[in-house]
């Protein structure tokens, strides 16, 4: 099982690939340092998110971040985001490792739900939120691929 550092490298690799591909697919993609940093952050978050159900340094970092993020969401009256993040966090704490958090459908649903919540609160951020969701999702996919091994992920037989 790769360490969280290997998963973070996978997140950086994912970000780099998408950094090159997304402008070809979405010509009107926002540019600028703040967007690049934000998207790198979401790729890195996605690359470690599947292990939120395991007690580790990264789980501690995520939960400490939630201690700041959740009260901010309440203060800003982002109630749907607060409830959604609370449900996902609670669910991840109550399950066994490599179950739902390593399922591509769940990871996709998290990325889409997160993007839609941001878009609902801030419609002018539609494209930026969509790219954040894409970065998160493919960062999480890189985690799953690294966990199961590249050969198995690509269905290559010996």
FIZATOR-704420 format. One record per residue: x, y, z of N, C-alpha, C in turn; residue in three letters. Coordinates in steps of 0.05 Angstrom, whole numbers. Example, Ala and Ser with C-alpha at 12.3 -4.5 7.8 and 13.67 -1.06 7.14 Angstrom:
REM residues 2
<rec n_px="264" n_py="-114" n_pz="156" ca_px="246" ca_py="-90" ca_pz="156" c_px="264" c_py="-66" c_pz="156" r="ALA"/>
<rec n_px="257" n_py="-45" n_pz="142" ca_px="273" ca_py="-21" ca_pz="143" c_px="258" c_py="1" c_pz="157" r="SER"/>
REM end
This chain:
REM residues 158
<rec n_px="17" n_py="-24" n_pz="0" ca_px="0" ca_py="0" ca_pz="0" c_px="18" c_py="25" c_pz="0" r="UNK"/>
<rec n_px="14" n_py="42" n_pz="-20" ca_px="31" ca_py="66" ca_pz="-21" c_px="26" c_py="85" c_pz="2" r="UNK"/>
<rec n_px="47" n_py="100" n_pz="9" ca_px="44" ca_py="120" ca_pz="31" c_px="29" c_py="145" c_pz="21" r="UNK"/>
<rec n_px="22" n_py="162" n_pz="39" ca_px="7" ca_py="186" ca_pz="31" c_px="25" c_py="204" c_pz="13" r="UNK"/>
<rec n_px="51" n_py="202" n_pz="16" ca_px="69" ca_py="218" ca_pz="-1" c_px="67" c_py="209" c_pz="-30" r="UNK"/>
<rec n_px="65" n_py="183" n_pz="-34" ca_px="62" ca_py="172" ca_pz="-61" c_px="35" c_py="181" c_pz="-73" r="UNK"/>
<rec n_px="14" n_py="181" n_pz="-56" ca_px="-12" ca_py="191" ca_pz="-66" c_px="-11" c_py="220" c_pz="-72" r="UNK"/>
<rec n_px="4" n_py="236" n_pz="-57" ca_px="6" ca_py="265" ca_pz="-63" c_px="21" c_py="269" c_pz="-89" r="UNK"/>
<rec n_px="42" n_py="252" n_pz="-95" ca_px="56" ca_py="254" ca_pz="-120" c_px="36" c_py="247" c_pz="-143" r="UNK"/>
<rec n_px="19" n_py="227" n_pz="-138" ca_px="-2" ca_py="220" ca_pz="-158" c_px="-21" c_py="243" c_pz="-163" r="UNK"/>
<rec n_px="-27" n_py="258" n_pz="-141" ca_px="-44" ca_py="282" ca_pz="-144" c_px="-30" c_py="303" c_pz="-161" r="UNK"/>
<rec n_px="-4" n_py="307" n_pz="-156" ca_px="11" ca_py="327" ca_pz="-172" c_px="12" c_py="319" c_pz="-202" r="UNK"/>
<rec n_px="16" n_py="293" n_pz="-206" ca_px="17" ca_py="283" ca_pz="-234" c_px="-10" c_py="286" c_pz="-247" r="UNK"/>
<rec n_px="-32" n_py="281" n_pz="-233" ca_px="-58" ca_py="285" ca_pz="-243" c_px="-63" c_py="314" c_pz="-250" r="UNK"/>
<rec n_px="-56" n_py="332" n_pz="-232" ca_px="-59" ca_py="360" ca_pz="-237" c_px="-44" c_py="368" c_pz="-262" r="UNK"/>
<rec n_px="-19" n_py="359" n_pz="-265" ca_px="-2" ca_py="367" ca_pz="-287" c_px="-15" c_py="357" c_pz="-314" r="UNK"/>
<rec n_px="-25" n_py="333" n_pz="-314" ca_px="-38" ca_py="323" ca_pz="-339" c_px="-63" c_py="339" c_pz="-345" r="UNK"/>
<rec n_px="-80" n_py="344" n_pz="-325" ca_px="-104" ca_py="359" ca_pz="-330" c_px="-98" c_py="388" c_pz="-337" r="UNK"/>
<rec n_px="-76" n_py="399" n_pz="-326" ca_px="-68" ca_py="427" ca_pz="-332" c_px="-63" c_py="430" c_pz="-362" r="UNK"/>
<rec n_px="-52" n_py="409" n_pz="-374" ca_px="-47" ca_py="409" ca_pz="-402" c_px="-71" c_py="403" c_pz="-419" r="UNK"/>
<rec n_px="-88" n_py="385" n_pz="-409" ca_px="-111" ca_py="376" ca_pz="-425" c_px="-136" c_py="394" c_pz="-424" r="UNK"/>
<rec n_px="-142" n_py="404" n_pz="-400" ca_px="-167" ca_py="419" ca_pz="-397" c_px="-170" c_py="443" c_pz="-415" r="UNK"/>
<rec n_px="-149" n_py="459" n_pz="-419" ca_px="-152" ca_py="482" ca_pz="-437" c_px="-158" c_py="474" c_pz="-466" r="UNK"/>
<rec n_px="-151" n_py="449" n_pz="-474" ca_px="-158" ca_py="439" ca_pz="-500" c_px="-187" c_py="433" c_pz="-502" r="UNK"/>
<rec n_px="-199" n_py="423" n_pz="-480" ca_px="-227" ca_py="416" ca_pz="-479" c_px="-245" c_py="439" c_pz="-472" r="UNK"/>
<rec n_px="-235" n_py="457" n_pz="-454" ca_px="-250" ca_py="480" ca_pz="-445" c_px="-234" c_py="505" c_pz="-452" r="UNK"/>
<rec n_px="-238" n_py="516" n_pz="-476" ca_px="-221" ca_py="539" ca_pz="-484" c_px="-225" c_py="564" c_pz="-466" r="UNK"/>
<rec n_px="-248" n_py="566" n_pz="-453" ca_px="-253" ca_py="590" ca_pz="-437" c_px="-246" c_py="586" c_pz="-407" r="UNK"/>
<rec n_px="-229" n_py="566" n_pz="-402" ca_px="-222" ca_py="560" ca_pz="-374" c_px="-208" c_py="584" c_pz="-362" r="UNK"/>
<rec n_px="-216" n_py="591" n_pz="-337" ca_px="-203" ca_py="614" ca_pz="-324" c_px="-173" c_py="608" c_pz="-320" r="UNK"/>
<rec n_px="-157" n_py="629" n_pz="-322" ca_px="-129" ca_py="627" ca_pz="-318" c_px="-119" c_py="646" c_pz="-296" r="UNK"/>
<rec n_px="-96" n_py="641" n_pz="-287" ca_px="-85" ca_py="658" ca_pz="-266" c_px="-75" c_py="640" c_pz="-243" r="UNK"/>
<rec n_px="-56" n_py="651" n_pz="-228" ca_px="-43" ca_py="637" ca_pz="-207" c_px="-62" c_py="626" c_pz="-186" r="UNK"/>
<rec n_px="-82" n_py="642" n_pz="-178" ca_px="-101" ca_py="633" ca_pz="-157" c_px="-117" c_py="609" c_pz="-166" r="UNK"/>
<rec n_px="-124" n_py="608" n_pz="-192" ca_px="-138" ca_py="584" ca_pz="-202" c_px="-120" c_py="560" c_pz="-202" r="UNK"/>
<rec n_px="-95" n_py="563" n_pz="-212" ca_px="-77" ca_py="541" ca_pz="-213" c_px="-71" c_py="529" c_pz="-186" r="UNK"/>
<rec n_px="-67" n_py="547" n_pz="-166" ca_px="-62" ca_py="538" ca_pz="-139" c_px="-87" c_py="523" c_pz="-127" r="UNK"/>
<rec n_px="-110" n_py="535" n_pz="-132" ca_px="-135" ca_py="523" ca_pz="-123" c_px="-139" c_py="495" c_pz="-135" r="UNK"/>
<rec n_px="-135" n_py="493" n_pz="-161" ca_px="-138" ca_py="467" ca_pz="-174" c_px="-118" c_py="446" c_pz="-165" r="UNK"/>
<rec n_px="-93" n_py="455" n_pz="-161" ca_px="-73" ca_py="437" ca_pz="-149" c_px="-82" c_py="427" c_pz="-122" r="UNK"/>
<rec n_px="-93" n_py="445" n_pz="-106" ca_px="-103" ca_py="438" ca_pz="-79" c_px="-125" c_py="417" c_pz="-81" r="UNK"/>
<rec n_px="-144" n_py="420" n_pz="-100" ca_px="-165" ca_py="400" ca_pz="-103" c_px="-155" c_py="373" c_pz="-113" r="UNK"/>
<rec n_px="-135" n_py="374" n_pz="-131" ca_px="-123" ca_py="348" ca_pz="-140" c_px="-109" c_py="334" c_pz="-117" r="UNK"/>
<rec n_px="-95" n_py="350" n_pz="-100" ca_px="-82" ca_py="338" ca_pz="-77" c_px="-102" c_py="328" c_pz="-57" r="UNK"/>
<rec n_px="-123" n_py="343" n_pz="-52" ca_px="-144" ca_py="334" ca_pz="-34" c_px="-157" c_py="308" c_pz="-44" r="UNK"/>
<rec n_px="-163" n_py="307" n_pz="-70" ca_px="-174" ca_py="283" ca_pz="-81" c_px="-155" c_py="259" c_pz="-79" r="UNK"/>
<rec n_px="-129" n_py="264" n_pz="-81" ca_px="-110" ca_py="243" ca_pz="-80" c_px="-107" c_py="230" c_pz="-53" r="UNK"/>
<rec n_px="-115" n_py="244" n_pz="-32" ca_px="-114" ca_py="232" ca_pz="-5" c_px="-142" c_py="226" c_pz="6" r="UNK"/>
<rec n_px="-163" n_py="237" n_pz="-6" ca_px="-190" ca_py="234" ca_pz="5" c_px="-198" c_py="205" c_pz="9" r="UNK"/>
<rec n_px="-193" n_py="186" n_pz="-10" ca_px="-202" ca_py="159" ca_pz="-5" c_px="-192" c_py="146" c_pz="21" r="UNK"/>
<rec n_px="-171" n_py="156" n_pz="32" ca_px="-161" ca_py="145" ca_pz="57" c_px="-172" c_py="160" c_pz="82" r="UNK"/>
<rec n_px="-193" n_py="174" n_pz="79" ca_px="-204" ca_py="189" ca_pz="101" c_px="-215" c_py="170" c_pz="122" r="UNK"/>
<rec n_px="-220" n_py="145" n_pz="114" ca_px="-231" ca_py="125" ca_pz="133" c_px="-210" c_py="110" c_pz="149" r="UNK"/>
<rec n_px="-184" n_py="119" n_pz="147" ca_px="-162" ca_py="106" ca_pz="160" c_px="-149" c_py="127" c_pz="179" r="UNK"/>
<rec n_px="-144" n_py="118" n_pz="204" ca_px="-130" ca_py="137" ca_pz="222" c_px="-102" c_py="141" c_pz="212" r="UNK"/>
<rec n_px="-95" n_py="165" n_pz="205" ca_px="-69" ca_py="172" ca_pz="194" c_px="-63" c_py="201" c_pz="198" r="UNK"/>
<rec n_px="-40" n_py="210" n_pz="190" ca_px="-33" ca_py="238" ca_pz="191" c_px="-52" c_py="254" c_pz="173" r="UNK"/>
<rec n_px="-58" n_py="243" n_pz="150" ca_px="-75" ca_py="258" ca_pz="131" c_px="-104" c_py="260" c_pz="141" r="UNK"/>
<rec n_px="-113" n_py="239" n_pz="155" ca_px="-140" ca_py="241" ca_pz="167" c_px="-140" c_py="263" c_pz="188" r="UNK"/>
<rec n_px="-119" n_py="265" n_pz="204" ca_px="-118" ca_py="286" ca_pz="224" c_px="-118" c_py="313" c_pz="211" r="UNK"/>
<rec n_px="-103" n_py="316" n_pz="189" ca_px="-103" ca_py="342" ca_pz="175" c_px="-130" c_py="349" c_pz="164" r="UNK"/>
<rec n_px="-143" n_py="329" n_pz="152" ca_px="-170" ca_py="334" ca_pz="141" c_px="-190" c_py="341" c_pz="163" r="UNK"/>
<rec n_px="-189" n_py="327" n_pz="185" ca_px="-208" ca_py="332" ca_pz="207" c_px="-203" c_py="359" c_pz="220" r="UNK"/>
<rec n_px="-177" n_py="366" n_pz="223" ca_px="-171" ca_py="393" ca_pz="234" c_px="-180" c_py="415" c_pz="215" r="UNK"/>
<rec n_px="-178" n_py="410" n_pz="190" ca_px="-188" ca_py="429" ca_pz="170" c_px="-218" c_py="432" c_pz="172" r="UNK"/>
<rec n_px="-232" n_py="410" n_pz="177" ca_px="-261" ca_py="411" ca_pz="180" c_px="-269" c_py="426" c_pz="205" r="UNK"/>
<rec n_px="-252" n_py="425" n_pz="226" ca_px="-259" ca_py="441" ca_pz="250" c_px="-259" c_py="471" c_pz="244" r="UNK"/>
<rec n_px="-245" n_py="479" n_pz="224" ca_px="-245" ca_py="507" ca_pz="216" c_px="-267" c_py="512" c_pz="195" r="UNK"/>
<rec n_px="-269" n_py="493" n_pz="175" ca_px="-287" ca_py="497" ca_pz="153" c_px="-316" c_py="495" c_pz="160" r="UNK"/>
<rec n_px="-324" n_py="476" n_pz="177" ca_px="-352" ca_py="473" ca_pz="184" c_px="-364" c_py="497" c_pz="198" r="UNK"/>
<rec n_px="-351" n_py="508" n_pz="218" ca_px="-362" ca_py="532" ca_pz="230" c_px="-363" c_py="556" c_pz="211" r="UNK"/>
<rec n_px="-344" n_py="558" n_pz="193" ca_px="-344" ca_py="579" ca_pz="173" c_px="-369" c_py="576" c_pz="154" r="UNK"/>
<rec n_px="-375" n_py="551" n_pz="147" ca_px="-398" ca_py="546" ca_pz="130" c_px="-424" c_py="554" c_pz="145" r="UNK"/>
<rec n_px="-425" n_py="548" n_pz="170" ca_px="-449" ca_py="556" ca_pz="186" c_px="-451" c_py="587" c_pz="187" r="UNK"/>
<rec n_px="-428" n_py="599" n_pz="193" ca_px="-428" ca_py="628" ca_pz="195" c_px="-436" c_py="642" c_pz="169" r="UNK"/>
<rec n_px="-427" n_py="631" n_pz="146" ca_px="-434" ca_py="642" ca_pz="120" c_px="-461" c_py="632" c_pz="109" r="UNK"/>
<rec n_px="-474" n_py="616" n_pz="126" ca_px="-501" ca_py="605" ca_pz="119" c_px="-501" c_py="587" c_pz="95" r="UNK"/>
<rec n_px="-479" n_py="572" n_pz="91" ca_px="-478" ca_py="551" ca_pz="71" c_px="-488" c_py="525" c_pz="83" r="UNK"/>
<rec n_px="-513" n_py="524" n_pz="89" ca_px="-524" ca_py="502" ca_pz="104" c_px="-524" c_py="476" c_pz="89" r="UNK"/>
<rec n_px="-530" n_py="477" n_pz="63" ca_px="-529" ca_py="452" ca_pz="47" c_px="-501" c_py="441" c_pz="46" r="UNK"/>
<rec n_px="-481" n_py="458" n_pz="42" ca_px="-453" ca_py="449" ca_pz="41" c_px="-445" c_py="438" c_pz="69" r="UNK"/>
<rec n_px="-454" n_py="451" n_pz="90" ca_px="-448" ca_py="442" ca_pz="117" c_px="-459" c_py="414" c_pz="122" r="UNK"/>
<rec n_px="-485" n_py="410" n_pz="114" ca_px="-498" ca_py="384" ca_pz="118" c_px="-485" c_py="363" c_pz="101" r="UNK"/>
<rec n_px="-480" n_py="369" n_pz="76" ca_px="-467" ca_py="350" ca_pz="58" c_px="-440" c_py="341" c_pz="67" r="UNK"/>
<rec n_px="-423" n_py="360" n_pz="75" ca_px="-397" ca_py="353" ca_pz="84" c_px="-398" c_py="338" c_pz="110" r="UNK"/>
<rec n_px="-417" n_py="345" n_pz="127" ca_px="-420" ca_py="330" ca_pz="152" c_px="-429" c_py="302" c_pz="148" r="UNK"/>
<rec n_px="-446" n_py="297" n_pz="129" ca_px="-455" ca_py="270" ca_pz="122" c_px="-432" c_py="253" c_pz="111" r="UNK"/>
<rec n_px="-418" n_py="265" n_pz="92" ca_px="-395" ca_py="250" ca_pz="80" c_px="-374" c_py="243" c_pz="101" r="UNK"/>
<rec n_px="-368" n_py="263" n_pz="118" ca_px="-348" ca_py="258" ca_pz="139" c_px="-358" c_py="237" c_pz="159" r="UNK"/>
<rec n_px="-382" n_py="239" n_pz="167" ca_px="-394" ca_py="219" ca_pz="186" c_px="-394" c_py="191" c_pz="173" r="UNK"/>
<rec n_px="-401" n_py="190" n_pz="148" ca_px="-402" ca_py="164" ca_pz="134" c_px="-374" c_py="152" c_pz="132" r="UNK"/>
<rec n_px="-355" n_py="168" n_pz="126" ca_px="-327" ca_py="158" ca_pz="123" c_px="-315" c_py="148" c_pz="149" r="UNK"/>
<rec n_px="-324" n_py="160" n_pz="171" ca_px="-313" ca_py="151" ca_pz="197" c_px="-325" c_py="124" c_pz="205" r="UNK"/>
<rec n_px="-349" n_py="118" n_pz="196" ca_px="-364" ca_py="95" ca_pz="205" c_px="-360" c_py="70" c_pz="188" r="UNK"/>
<rec n_px="-344" n_py="71" n_pz="167" ca_px="-341" ca_py="49" ca_pz="149" c_px="-313" c_py="36" c_pz="150" r="UNK"/>
<rec n_px="-311" n_py="13" n_pz="139" ca_px="-285" ca_py="-1" ca_pz="137" c_px="-268" c_py="11" c_pz="115" r="UNK"/>
<rec n_px="-242" n_py="6" n_pz="116" ca_px="-224" ca_py="17" ca_pz="96" c_px="-228" c_py="3" c_pz="69" r="UNK"/>
<rec n_px="-224" n_py="18" n_pz="48" ca_px="-227" ca_py="9" ca_pz="20" c_px="-254" c_py="-2" c_pz="14" r="UNK"/>
<rec n_px="-274" n_py="11" n_pz="24" ca_px="-301" ca_py="4" ca_pz="16" c_px="-312" c_py="26" c_pz="-2" r="UNK"/>
<rec n_px="-330" n_py="42" n_pz="8" ca_px="-343" ca_py="62" ca_pz="-8" c_px="-324" c_py="85" c_pz="-16" r="UNK"/>
<rec n_px="-304" n_py="91" n_pz="1" ca_px="-286" ca_py="114" ca_pz="-6" c_px="-267" c_py="107" c_pz="-28" r="UNK"/>
<rec n_px="-265" n_py="81" n_pz="-36" ca_px="-249" ca_py="73" ca_pz="-58" c_px="-266" c_py="65" c_pz="-82" r="UNK"/>
<rec n_px="-291" n_py="72" n_pz="-81" ca_px="-309" ca_py="66" ca_pz="-103" c_px="-311" c_py="90" c_pz="-121" r="UNK"/>
<rec n_px="-306" n_py="86" n_pz="-147" ca_px="-306" ca_py="109" ca_pz="-166" c_px="-332" c_py="124" c_pz="-167" r="UNK"/>
<rec n_px="-354" n_py="110" n_pz="-165" ca_px="-381" ca_py="123" ca_pz="-165" c_px="-384" c_py="142" c_pz="-141" r="UNK"/>
<rec n_px="-376" n_py="134" n_pz="-118" ca_px="-377" ca_py="151" ca_pz="-94" c_px="-359" c_py="175" c_pz="-97" r="UNK"/>
<rec n_px="-335" n_py="171" n_pz="-107" ca_px="-317" ca_py="193" ca_pz="-111" c_px="-328" c_py="213" c_pz="-132" r="UNK"/>
<rec n_px="-340" n_py="203" n_pz="-153" ca_px="-352" ca_py="220" ca_pz="-173" c_px="-375" c_py="236" c_pz="-161" r="UNK"/>
<rec n_px="-392" n_py="222" n_pz="-145" ca_px="-415" ca_py="235" ca_pz="-133" c_px="-405" c_py="258" c_pz="-114" r="UNK"/>
<rec n_px="-384" n_py="253" n_pz="-99" ca_px="-373" ca_py="274" ca_pz="-81" c_px="-363" c_py="298" c_pz="-97" r="UNK"/>
<rec n_px="-349" n_py="293" n_pz="-119" ca_px="-339" ca_py="315" ca_pz="-136" c_px="-362" c_py="331" c_pz="-148" r="UNK"/>
<rec n_px="-382" n_py="317" n_pz="-159" ca_px="-405" ca_py="331" ca_pz="-171" c_px="-421" c_py="346" c_pz="-150" r="UNK"/>
<rec n_px="-426" n_py="333" n_pz="-128" ca_px="-442" ca_py="347" ca_pz="-106" c_px="-427" c_py="371" c_pz="-96" r="UNK"/>
<rec n_px="-401" n_py="369" n_pz="-92" ca_px="-386" ca_py="392" ca_pz="-83" c_px="-387" c_py="415" c_pz="-103" r="UNK"/>
<rec n_px="-383" n_py="408" n_pz="-128" ca_px="-384" ca_py="429" ca_pz="-149" c_px="-411" c_py="442" c_pz="-150" r="UNK"/>
<rec n_px="-432" n_py="426" n_pz="-149" ca_px="-459" ca_py="437" ca_pz="-151" c_px="-466" c_py="455" c_pz="-127" r="UNK"/>
<rec n_px="-456" n_py="447" n_pz="-103" ca_px="-461" ca_py="464" ca_pz="-80" c_px="-448" c_py="491" c_pz="-83" r="UNK"/>
<rec n_px="-424" n_py="492" n_pz="-93" ca_px="-410" ca_py="517" ca_pz="-98" c_px="-425" c_py="534" c_pz="-119" r="UNK"/>
<rec n_px="-433" n_py="520" n_pz="-141" ca_px="-447" ca_py="534" ca_pz="-163" c_px="-473" c_py="546" c_pz="-153" r="UNK"/>
<rec n_px="-487" n_py="531" n_pz="-136" ca_px="-513" ca_py="541" ca_pz="-126" c_px="-509" c_py="566" c_pz="-109" r="UNK"/>
<rec n_px="-488" n_py="567" n_pz="-93" ca_px="-483" ca_py="590" ca_pz="-76" c_px="-471" c_py="613" c_pz="-92" r="UNK"/>
<rec n_px="-455" n_py="607" n_pz="-113" ca_px="-441" ca_py="627" ca_pz="-128" c_px="-442" c_py="620" c_pz="-158" r="UNK"/>
<rec n_px="-464" n_py="627" n_pz="-172" ca_px="-467" ca_py="619" ca_pz="-200" c_px="-445" c_py="630" c_pz="-218" r="UNK"/>
<rec n_px="-432" n_py="652" n_pz="-211" ca_px="-411" ca_py="663" ca_pz="-228" c_px="-385" c_py="646" c_pz="-227" r="UNK"/>
<rec n_px="-384" n_py="627" n_pz="-209" ca_px="-361" ca_py="609" ca_pz="-206" c_px="-365" c_py="582" c_pz="-219" r="UNK"/>
<rec n_px="-384" n_py="580" n_pz="-237" ca_px="-391" ca_py="554" ca_pz="-249" c_px="-368" c_py="539" c_pz="-261" r="UNK"/>
<rec n_px="-353" n_py="553" n_pz="-278" ca_px="-331" ca_py="539" ca_pz="-292" c_px="-308" c_py="532" c_pz="-272" r="UNK"/>
<rec n_px="-302" n_py="550" n_pz="-255" ca_px="-280" ca_py="545" ca_pz="-235" c_px="-288" c_py="522" c_pz="-217" r="UNK"/>
<rec n_px="-314" n_py="521" n_pz="-208" ca_px="-323" ca_py="499" ca_pz="-191" c_px="-323" c_py="473" c_pz="-205" r="UNK"/>
<rec n_px="-330" n_py="473" n_pz="-231" ca_px="-329" ca_py="449" ca_pz="-247" c_px="-301" c_py="438" c_pz="-249" r="UNK"/>
<rec n_px="-282" n_py="456" n_pz="-254" ca_px="-254" ca_py="447" ca_pz="-256" c_px="-244" c_py="436" c_pz="-229" r="UNK"/>
<rec n_px="-252" n_py="449" n_pz="-207" ca_px="-245" ca_py="439" ca_pz="-180" c_px="-255" c_py="410" c_pz="-177" r="UNK"/>
<rec n_px="-280" n_py="405" n_pz="-185" ca_px="-292" ca_py="379" ca_pz="-183" c_px="-277" c_py="359" c_pz="-200" r="UNK"/>
<rec n_px="-269" n_py="367" n_pz="-224" ca_px="-254" ca_py="349" ca_pz="-242" c_px="-227" c_py="342" c_pz="-230" r="UNK"/>
<rec n_px="-213" n_py="363" n_pz="-219" ca_px="-187" ca_py="358" ca_pz="-207" c_px="-190" c_py="339" c_pz="-183" r="UNK"/>
<rec n_px="-210" n_py="344" n_pz="-166" ca_px="-214" ca_py="327" ca_pz="-143" c_px="-220" c_py="298" c_pz="-151" r="UNK"/>
<rec n_px="-238" n_py="295" n_pz="-171" ca_px="-245" ca_py="268" ca_pz="-179" c_px="-221" c_py="252" c_pz="-190" r="UNK"/>
<rec n_px="-206" n_py="265" n_pz="-209" ca_px="-183" ca_py="251" ca_pz="-220" c_px="-160" c_py="247" c_pz="-201" r="UNK"/>
<rec n_px="-158" n_py="266" n_pz="-182" ca_px="-138" ca_py="261" ca_pz="-160" c_px="-146" c_py="237" c_pz="-144" r="UNK"/>
<rec n_px="-172" n_py="233" n_pz="-138" ca_px="-181" ca_py="210" ca_pz="-124" c_px="-178" c_py="184" c_pz="-140" r="UNK"/>
<rec n_px="-183" n_py="186" n_pz="-166" ca_px="-178" ca_py="163" ca_pz="-184" c_px="-149" c_py="155" c_pz="-184" r="UNK"/>
<rec n_px="-131" n_py="175" n_pz="-183" ca_px="-102" ca_py="168" ca_pz="-182" c_px="-96" c_py="152" c_pz="-156" r="UNK"/>
<rec n_px="-110" n_py="159" n_pz="-134" ca_px="-106" ca_py="145" ca_pz="-109" c_px="-114" c_py="116" c_pz="-112" r="UNK"/>
<rec n_px="-138" n_py="111" n_pz="-123" ca_px="-148" ca_py="84" ca_pz="-127" c_px="-129" c_py="68" c_pz="-145" r="UNK"/>
<rec n_px="-121" n_py="81" n_pz="-167" ca_px="-103" ca_py="67" ca_pz="-185" c_px="-76" c_py="59" c_pz="-172" r="UNK"/>
<rec n_px="-65" n_py="77" n_pz="-156" ca_px="-41" ca_py="71" ca_pz="-141" c_px="-45" c_py="49" c_pz="-121" r="UNK"/>
<rec n_px="-68" n_py="48" n_pz="-108" ca_px="-74" ca_py="28" ca_pz="-88" c_px="-76" c_py="0" c_pz="-101" r="UNK"/>
<rec n_px="-90" n_py="-2" n_pz="-123" ca_px="-94" ca_py="-29" ca_pz="-135" c_px="-72" c_py="-36" c_pz="-154" r="UNK"/>
<rec n_px="-55" n_py="-17" n_pz="-161" ca_px="-33" ca_py="-23" ca_pz="-179" c_px="-41" c_py="-16" c_pz="-208" r="UNK"/>
<rec n_px="-22" n_py="-5" n_pz="-222" ca_px="-27" ca_py="4" ca_pz="-249" c_px="-34" c_py="-18" c_pz="-268" r="UNK"/>
<rec n_px="-21" n_py="-42" n_pz="-265" ca_px="-26" ca_py="-64" ca_pz="-282" c_px="-55" c_py="-74" c_pz="-279" r="UNK"/>
<rec n_px="-64" n_py="-76" n_pz="-254" ca_px="-91" ca_py="-86" ca_pz="-249" c_px="-111" c_py="-65" c_pz="-258" r="UNK"/>
<rec n_px="-105" n_py="-39" n_pz="-254" ca_px="-123" ca_py="-18" ca_pz="-262" c_px="-127" c_py="-18" c_pz="-293" r="UNK"/>
<rec n_px="-106" n_py="-24" n_pz="-307" ca_px="-108" ca_py="-24" ca_pz="-337" c_px="-115" c_py="-52" c_pz="-348" r="UNK"/>
<rec n_px="-120" n_py="-71" n_pz="-330" ca_px="-128" ca_py="-98" ca_pz="-337" c_px="-106" c_py="-112" c_pz="-354" r="UNK"/>
<rec n_px="-81" n_py="-108" n_pz="-346" ca_px="-58" ca_py="-121" ca_pz="-360" c_px="-52" c_py="-147" c_pz="-346" r="UNK"/>
<rec n_px="-52" n_py="-168" n_pz="-361" ca_px="-46" ca_py="-195" ca_pz="-350" c_px="-17" c_py="-201" c_pz="-353" r="UNK"/>
<rec n_px="-7" n_py="-217" n_pz="-335" ca_px="22" ca_py="-225" ca_pz="-336" c_px="26" c_py="-246" c_pz="-357" r="UNK"/>
REM end
